[in-house]
Amino acid sequence: MITQNKGKRLKAKREGRYATVEKTLKVFNELEKTGLIRRYVIGGGIAVLFYAEPILTYVLDVFCLLPVCPPPAAGRPAERGGLITLTPIYEYLQKKGYSVQEEHIVIEGIPVRFIPAYNELVEEAMGEAIEIRYKRVKTRIVRSEHLLAIMLQTYRPKDRERMLLLLDEAQIDMPYLENVLKRHGLQEKWSKFKRRYREE
């Protein structure tokens, strides 16, 4: 049984969490304005939360398009050779007091993983992402259909769990999904997935 005081603490904790996410999204928008990121889109488990019931996830995955030659820091020459690197982003955020933990950088208490767009499917997902407003902050999330296609492509155990959750609880535009799968050569893999998990 939840007492009144405990209920207030739980509500305060949720509200604090929402405020933290809002602050984190503001940082992403700031990175776009500086030119360190050309465009960002929220993906992974956090994106699934916008379409389905909460799942256990701790990391905020952010797909991003990066400038080939990032703006140099003060007193530092621009990088050559057309390299795409996350280093300027990490340096910028660390100067603001955010810490790096393994492959994540913790922004306002939330572990964030910046993932440069690594193939045509992710680039397409970023281009067709949905713009939403979280509290008072504008942001973007990957469409549910592209989330399914990306998870089908990576196909880790947690991806399969999230795919089933999306299919059960989200509104999926199946013709749109089928076109995405066809463009990226995932139809056969999709058929095998359905035979194994959806037609039992």
N, C-alpha and C positions, 0 to 999 in steps of 0.2 A: 504493500500500500504506500502511495506517495503522499507524504504530508504536505501541508500548505507551504512550509518553508522550503522543503526539498523541491517542490514544484516551482517555486520562484527561482531557486538556484538553477534548475534545469533550463528554465526559460531564459534566464540571464546568460547562461552558457551558450545557448543556441543563438541568441541575439548578438553575443560577442563574436561568435564564429562567423555570422553573416557580415558583421562589420569588418572582420578581418579579410574575408573574401573580397568585399567591396574595395578595401584599401589596396589589396593585391592587384585587382583589375585596373585600378587607377595607375599603378606603376607600369603595367603593360601598355596602357595608352600613352603614358609619358615616354616610354621607350620608342613608340612609333613616332611621336612628335620630334624626338631628337634625331631620328634617322638611323638609329642603331638597329631597328627592325623595320622592314618595309611594310609588313603586314603580319598579324598574329591571329590565330584561331584556337579556341580551346577544344581539345580532343580527349581521348582516353576515358578513364573511369569517371572523371568529373563531368564530362559532356554527357555521359549516360544518365547522370543524375537529373538532367533537365528533361529527360524523356521517360524515365522509369522510377521505381521505388529506390530509396537509398541503398547503396552497396558499400561494402567495406573498402575504402580507398583512402590513401593518405597523400598521394602525389598529384599535383595539378600539371598535366601534360599540356604544353603549348606548342603547337606547330607554328613555325615562323619562316618567313621569307627574309633572307638577310641580304644586305648590299654586298656586292662582290668585293668592293674596296670600302670597308667601313670608315666613317669619319674618324680621323686620327685624334687621339687625346692631345691636350695642350702640350706642346714641346716634343711631340712624337711624330716621326715621319709616317706617311701613309704606307700600308702594306702593299707589296707588289706581287705580281704573278697571278692575280685574279683569285686569291684564296678566299674561301668563305669560312669564317671562324666565329665562335661564340666569345672569344676572349674580350673584345671591347664591351660586350654586354655585362660580363661578369665583373670586369674592372669598374665599370660605371656603378653597378649595384653595390659592390663592396665599398666603394667610396661613400655610399649613402648609408653604410652600416649593416648591410645584409651579409650573412655568412654563407660560405660554401660548405656543404656536407656531402661528401662522396660525389655523385653525379648530379646532385641537386643544389639549388641555391634557395635558401629559406627567406621568403619575402612576407613580412608581416605575420610570421609564425607558420606559414604554409610552404612545404617543400615544393619547389617548382622545377620541372624538367623542360628546358627549351629544346625542341626537336626541329632542326632545319628540315624543310620539305625535301624528302629523300627520294621520291619517285613521282611519276606522272599522276598516280591516283591521289596522293596526298596534295599535290599541287592543284588538282581539280577540286578536291574537297575544300581547300582553302578559298578557291575562287568562287565557289557556290555556297559558302557558309552562310548561316542565318545570323542576322544582326538582332540582338535582343538588348533589353535593359535589365541589369541586375541591381535592384534598389535604385540608386540614382546614377549608375554608371553604365554607359554603353559598352557592349562587348560583342564578340562573335563566337558561335559554336558550330561545330561540324554538323551537317545534316545527319539525321538518323540513318539514312540510306548509305551515306558515305562512311559513317561509323561502322556499319555492318560490313561493308566491303573491305575496309582497312583491317578490321579484326579478322575477317575471313582470310585475308592475305597473310597476316602474321600468325594467326591460328595457335596461340599459346592456350594452355588450359583456362586461364582467366579470361581470355578473349572469347572462348566458346561459351563460358558461363554468362558473360555480358551479352553475347549475341542472343542467347535464349531469353534473357530478361527483356531485351529490346523487342524481340518478336512477340513476346507475350503481352507487353504493357504499352509499347509505343505505337503511334499511328505511322505505319510504313506505307509509302507510295510504291507499291510493288512494280508497276511498269517502269517507274523511274529507277528503282533498284536494279531491275533486270537489264536496263540499258547500261548502267554503270558497270555491272558485272561483265556484260558482253564487251564493252570497250576495253576492259583491262584483263581479259582472258581468265575470268574467274568462274565461268558458268559451270564447268565440270566439278570444280571444288565445291561450289554451292550445291550442286545436285547430290554429291556425296554427303555433305553436311546434313541436308534435308532427309536423306534416306536413313542416316544414322540417328538423328536427334528429333526429327519432326514427324516421322511416319512410323514410329514404333507403336 
